[in-house]
Amino acid sequence: MGKQPRTRPEISLLKRYIPGKPIEEVAREQGLIRIVKLASNENPIGPSPKAVQALRGAIDNVHLYPDDGQFSLKKALSVYHQLDESHFVIGNGAVEIIRMIMEVFIESGDEVIAAVPSFAIYKQDVVQMGGKLVEIPLDETFHYDLKNMRNAVNSKTRMVIFCSPNNPTGTTIKKEAFEKFLQGLPSRVFIVLDEAYSDFVEENNGLNGIPYVLENYPLISLRTFSKAYGLAGIRVGYGITSSETAFYLNQVRVLFNVSSLAQTAAAAALADREHYQKSREIVWREKSFLYSEFRKLGIEYTETQSNFLLVKIKNDLDVFQSLLREGVIVRPGSQLSMPGWVRITIGKHEDNLILLHALEKVLQQCRI
């Protein structure tokens, strides 16, 4: 057998992102029937009934290619956000748009500034394009260290990525601090504001990227239908940016990247405000419940503005494996650059009760 063909050197530097374990995999491994998944920040009550109904109505046309221009979904987003359709870029999940952004803006040797820990996909896509990710640690309260991030900007800096609320910490960036960061920032520096979890923010003065787009900052605001809208399985997200940037991003967008089913379901979910609000309120209510129960158990936790939280557990990988045997899937912090912590999605009440029972049992066994 001959030698393998030469690959780009950047590919050997990549590490495949490890998502939360799927239910089917745990069922096979553990031989369990009842499994609670609290690992991937999915919607606790599922998709919008209107989206499901729309999917059923669209299924007969899957022999046809989807609308590559994504007219109907862009129109729905335009009405919802009161913006012209030209401001939108739609992707196979927001992660595809992150990849598109790197393809358009990053060349070999460019530097991109981001916080650590944050969403691991940022580094993957920067490295793949030959760029360098400059990682600035969060402060001791798990918030962005905007002063050090600003000090890291130099002649090689091409981009700065923010995630608010941040994954995996659930912390947010304050509007005043963000605007101070922007002051005097070179116009060549493009800002990516990942707002995938912004639907769950309760605090006032939350950051919103759209006004900065309208003020002509070089910025894109990323949103998703995977969380509050409950459509993670069909993969659809979108970005809001200037018409010019949207044009260039669409130049590298894969043809027919968002299926007809995904476009149909997303437009229907966007119109279902009742389901959207119910999804948020369940997270807010159950978050308070989990806070209270963790205090009773003597478990340290982080206060979050997202649909997940962190609990401090010394042997996070051992606890993760033990919880799997109890039929509960979480994310060990060691997979998220946060050893000694476990990230837990806020589920519906019955799932949270199962989690608490299993966690108490496991912690007693591990004597942590």
C-alpha distance (Angstrom), angle and dihedral (degrees) to the residues before:
residue distance angle dihedral
M1 . . .
G2 3.82 . .
K3 3.77 129.3 .
Q4 3.77 120.0 -75.7
P5 3.82 115.2 -103.0
R6 3.79 117.1 -97.4
T7 3.79 115.9 -92.2
R8 3.78 130.2 -159.6
P9 3.83 108.3 -83.3
E10 3.81 92.2 -126.1
I11 3.80 91.0 65.7
S12 3.80 92.2 66.8
L13 3.82 89.0 57.6
L14 3.80 94.6 58.2
K15 3.78 124.3 103.9
R16 3.77 115.7 -158.4
Y17 3.80 113.0 -115.2
I18 3.81 112.2 -111.2
P19 3.82 110.5 -139.7
G20 3.79 125.2 -164.0
K21 3.79 113.4 -71.6
P22 3.82 112.1 -92.7
I23 3.79 118.8 -121.5
E24 3.81 92.3 -118.6
E25 3.80 92.3 57.0
V26 3.80 93.6 50.5
A27 3.80 90.4 46.7
R28 3.81 90.0 55.3
E29 3.78 94.5 44.6
Q30 3.79 99.0 43.1
G31 3.81 100.9 29.9
L32 3.80 91.0 -127.5
I33 3.78 131.2 146.0
R34 3.81 102.2 -167.7
I35 3.78 111.1 58.4
V36 3.79 129.0 166.0
K37 3.80 115.0 -155.3
L38 3.79 114.6 -154.8
A39 3.79 97.5 153.0
S40 3.80 110.1 91.2
N41 3.81 105.7 44.4
E42 3.79 93.3 -112.9
N43 3.79 125.1 165.2
P44 3.83 109.4 -82.2
I45 3.82 94.8 -145.3
G46 3.79 99.6 40.6
P47 3.81 130.2 -125.6
S48 3.76 128.6 -22.7
P49 3.83 111.8 -84.1
K50 3.79 87.3 -133.5
A51 3.81 90.0 55.7
V52 3.81 90.8 50.2
Q53 3.80 90.5 49.8
A54 3.79 90.8 49.2
L55 3.80 90.7 50.4
R56 3.78 91.1 53.6
G57 3.77 90.0 51.2
A58 3.81 92.4 50.2
I59 3.80 98.9 45.6
D60 3.81 94.6 89.4
N61 3.80 91.0 63.6
V62 3.79 99.6 53.7
H63 3.81 89.5 109.4
L64 3.81 86.4 72.8
Y65 3.80 124.8 77.7
P66 3.81 115.0 -107.5
D67 3.79 121.7 -107.6
D68 3.80 102.6 -87.6
G69 3.80 89.7 -161.1
Q70 3.83 89.1 56.3
F71 3.80 89.6 -144.7
S72 3.81 100.7 166.3
L73 3.79 95.9 46.2
K74 3.80 92.7 45.2
K75 3.79 88.8 49.9
A76 3.81 90.7 52.0
L77 3.81 91.3 48.4
S78 3.79 90.1 46.6
V79 3.79 92.0 55.1
Y80 3.81 92.8 43.5
H81 3.82 95.5 50.0
Q82 3.84 96.3 30.2
L83 3.81 91.1 -125.7
D84 3.78 133.8 126.3
E85 3.81 114.8 -94.8
S86 3.81 90.1 -117.3
H87 3.81 90.5 73.8
F88 3.81 94.4 65.9
V89 3.78 132.7 89.9
I90 3.81 116.4 -176.1
G91 3.77 123.5 -157.4
N92 3.76 145.2 178.8
G93 3.78 87.3 -93.7
A94 3.80 122.4 -32.5
V95 3.81 87.7 -82.0
E96 3.79 90.3 71.3
I97 3.78 90.3 54.3
I98 3.81 90.0 51.8
R99 3.80 87.8 55.5
M100 3.81 90.6 48.2
I101 3.80 91.0 51.1
M102 3.81 91.3 54.5
E103 3.80 91.8 47.2
V104 3.80 91.2 53.6
F105 3.81 100.6 41.5
I106 3.82 112.2 23.1
E107 3.79 124.6 82.0
S108 3.79 129.4 175.8
G109 3.79 110.1 -68.8
D110 3.81 96.3 20.1
E111 3.79 117.5 132.2
V112 3.79 125.6 -134.9
I113 3.81 120.8 -166.5
A114 3.79 120.1 -145.7
A115 3.78 138.5 153.3
V116 3.78 124.5 -103.5
P117 2.94 127.0 -110.1
S118 3.78 96.0 35.0
F119 3.80 138.1 114.6
A120 3.83 106.7 -31.8
I121 3.81 94.2 -146.1
Y122 3.81 90.5 76.0
K123 3.78 92.0 66.9
Q124 3.79 92.9 43.6
D125 3.78 93.5 56.4
V126 3.81 95.7 41.7
V127 3.81 92.2 51.2
Q128 3.80 91.8 46.3
M129 3.79 89.7 59.5
G130 3.80 92.5 49.3
G131 3.78 94.7 -103.5
K132 3.79 129.8 130.9
L133 3.79 122.7 -120.8
V134 3.80 111.3 -142.5
E135 3.79 104.2 -154.5
I136 3.80 118.8 -154.2
P137 3.82 113.8 -167.4
L138 3.78 119.5 -123.5
D139 3.79 115.4 -110.7
E140 3.81 123.3 -101.0
T141 3.81 91.1 -83.7
F142 3.84 91.5 52.9
H143 3.80 92.5 -108.9
Y144 3.80 126.1 130.5
D145 3.80 114.5 -83.3
L146 3.80 94.3 -138.6
K147 3.80 94.0 173.3
N148 3.80 93.1 59.0
M149 3.79 91.2 41.5
R150 3.80 90.3 53.6
N151 3.80 91.1 47.3
A152 3.81 89.2 53.8
V153 3.81 92.6 62.2
N154 3.81 110.3 109.2
S155 3.79 140.7 150.9
K156 3.82 91.2 -69.8
T157 3.78 95.4 51.5
R158 3.81 111.1 114.3
M159 3.77 101.6 161.8
V160 3.81 145.1 13.2
I161 3.81 120.6 -155.2
F162 3.78 123.6 -154.3
C163 3.79 126.8 -176.1
S164 3.79 113.9 -163.5
P165 2.97 116.6 -156.0
N166 3.77 84.6 28.0
N167 3.79 121.5 -131.2
P168 3.07 118.3 -110.3
T169 3.83 99.3 13.1
G170 3.81 102.6 46.4
T171 3.81 91.9 -138.4
T172 3.80 123.2 137.9
I173 3.78 138.2 -143.9
K174 3.78 117.3 -118.5
K175 3.79 117.5 -124.5
E176 3.83 95.1 -126.0
A177 3.81 92.4 50.6
F178 3.80 91.5 48.6
E179 3.79 92.6 50.5
K180 3.79 90.7 48.9
F181 3.81 88.0 53.3
L182 3.80 90.7 53.3
Q183 3.81 94.3 52.6
G184 3.80 109.6 111.0
L185 3.80 93.2 -4.3
P186 3.83 109.5 153.8
S187 3.79 111.7 -103.4
R188 3.82 90.4 -127.1
V189 3.83 89.4 69.1
F190 3.79 110.7 93.3
I191 3.82 118.0 -151.6
V192 3.79 122.1 -142.3
L193 3.80 112.3 -165.3
D194 3.80 109.5 -170.7
E195 3.81 106.2 -158.7
A196 3.80 98.2 169.1
Y197 3.82 91.3 134.4
S198 3.80 99.5 36.0
D199 3.81 92.3 109.4
F200 3.81 89.6 73.0
V201 3.81 98.3 51.9
E202 3.81 112.9 122.7
E203 3.79 101.5 173.9
N204 3.79 122.8 94.8
N205 3.79 122.6 -113.1
G206 3.79 92.4 38.1
L207 3.77 119.5 172.5
N208 3.81 118.5 -102.0
G209 3.79 120.1 -177.9
I210 3.80 99.0 -157.7
P211 3.83 97.8 81.5
Y212 3.80 89.7 54.7
V213 3.80 90.8 52.4
L214 3.80 88.9 52.7
E215 3.81 89.8 49.0
N216 3.83 88.6 56.7
Y217 3.78 98.0 -110.9
P218 3.85 112.0 156.7
L219 3.80 91.4 -107.9
I220 3.78 143.2 126.1
S221 3.81 125.1 -156.8
L222 3.80 113.1 -150.3
R223 3.82 121.9 -151.3
T224 3.78 133.6 173.8
F225 3.80 141.9 -154.7
S226 3.81 90.6 -151.0
K227 3.81 99.4 86.1
A228 3.80 121.6 32.6
Y229 3.81 91.2 17.4
G230 3.82 94.6 49.7
L231 3.81 97.9 -133.5
A232 3.82 101.6 121.8
G233 3.80 92.2 128.2
I234 3.80 96.5 60.2
R235 3.83 96.0 45.3
V236 3.78 115.5 -133.3
G237 3.79 130.6 150.1
Y238 3.77 136.4 151.1
G239 3.76 144.3 -149.8
I240 3.79 129.6 -143.4
T241 3.78 115.4 -150.7
S242 3.80 143.0 128.1
S243 3.79 117.0 -49.7
E244 3.81 89.9 -115.6
T245 3.81 94.2 52.9
A246 3.80 90.5 44.6
F247 3.80 89.0 54.2
Y248 3.80 92.7 53.9
L249 3.80 93.0 45.1
N250 3.78 89.8 52.1
Q251 3.80 88.7 53.2
V252 3.82 89.8 68.2
R253 3.80 96.3 34.9
V254 3.80 112.9 120.7
L255 3.80 112.4 -109.1
F256 3.84 112.1 -97.9
N257 3.83 89.0 1.6
V258 3.81 95.1 160.8
S259 3.79 116.5 52.9
S260 3.78 122.6 -126.7
L261 3.81 89.2 -115.2
A262 3.80 91.8 53.5
Q263 3.81 92.5 48.6
T264 3.79 91.9 48.8
A265 3.81 95.0 46.4
A266 3.82 93.7 46.2
A267 3.80 93.2 52.5
A268 3.81 90.5 49.3
A269 3.81 93.0 46.5
L270 3.80 91.0 50.0
A271 3.80 89.3 58.1
D272 3.82 94.0 49.1
R273 3.78 99.4 86.9
E274 3.80 92.9 163.0
H275 3.82 93.2 60.9
Y276 3.80 91.2 42.6
Q277 3.80 92.5 53.8
K278 3.79 92.9 43.3
S279 3.82 89.8 53.4
R280 3.79 91.0 53.2
E281 3.79 95.7 45.3
I282 3.80 93.1 51.1
V283 3.80 89.9 53.5
W284 3.81 92.2 48.4
R285 3.80 93.2 47.5
E286 3.79 95.4 45.0
K287 3.79 91.5 45.2
S288 3.80 89.9 61.5
F289 3.80 90.2 46.2
L290 3.81 92.3 52.6
Y291 3.79 91.5 47.5
S292 3.79 89.2 55.4
E293 3.80 94.5 46.5
F294 3.80 93.7 46.6
R295 3.80 89.1 53.5
K296 3.80 89.5 53.0
L297 3.80 89.9 51.8
G298 3.78 92.1 46.9
I299 3.82 91.9 -118.6
E300 3.79 118.9 149.8
Y301 3.80 113.3 -131.5
T302 3.79 139.7 173.5
E303 3.78 123.5 -114.9
T304 3.78 107.8 -120.6
Q305 3.79 140.7 -162.0
S306 3.79 91.7 -160.0
N307 3.80 138.8 66.5
F308 3.80 92.7 -90.5
L309 3.78 137.0 53.0
L310 3.78 140.2 -165.6
V311 3.79 126.7 -117.8
K312 3.78 121.6 -164.6
I313 3.80 110.5 -119.7
K314 3.78 120.0 160.6
N315 3.80 99.8 -147.4
D316 3.78 97.0 38.3
L317 3.81 96.8 164.7
D318 3.81 92.6 50.8
V319 3.79 91.7 47.7
F320 3.80 90.2 47.0
Q321 3.80 91.1 55.2
S322 3.81 92.4 44.6
L323 3.79 91.6 51.1
L324 3.80 89.7 51.4
R325 3.80 88.5 59.1
E326 3.81 87.1 53.7
G327 3.81 90.6 52.0
V328 3.81 96.8 -106.2
I329 3.81 120.9 122.9
V330 3.82 119.1 -157.6
R331 3.82 133.4 152.9
P332 3.81 119.5 -100.3
G333 3.76 112.2 -135.8
S334 3.79 90.5 -131.2
Q335 3.81 87.2 73.4
L336 3.81 90.0 52.2
S337 3.82 100.8 47.0
M338 3.81 88.8 -99.1
P339 3.82 108.4 102.6
G340 3.77 113.2 -175.4
W341 3.80 93.1 38.3
V342 3.79 135.7 84.3
R343 3.80 123.0 -150.2
I344 3.79 114.3 -141.2
T345 3.79 126.4 -170.6
I346 3.80 113.2 -134.3
G347 3.80 104.1 -115.1
K348 3.77 135.5 -175.4
H349 3.80 116.2 -69.1
E350 3.81 98.5 -95.6
D351 3.80 91.2 49.4
N352 3.78 91.4 48.9
L353 3.80 90.3 52.4
I354 3.81 89.9 53.5
L355 3.80 89.7 48.5
L356 3.80 93.2 51.0
H357 3.80 93.1 48.4
A358 3.80 92.0 48.6
L359 3.80 93.4 43.9
E360 3.79 93.1 51.2
K361 3.81 90.6 49.2
V362 3.80 93.7 47.4
L363 3.80 94.2 46.7
Q364 3.80 90.9 51.5
Q365 3.79 90.4 50.1
C366 3.80 92.5 47.7
R367 3.81 91.4 42.4
I368 3.76 91.7 -138.6
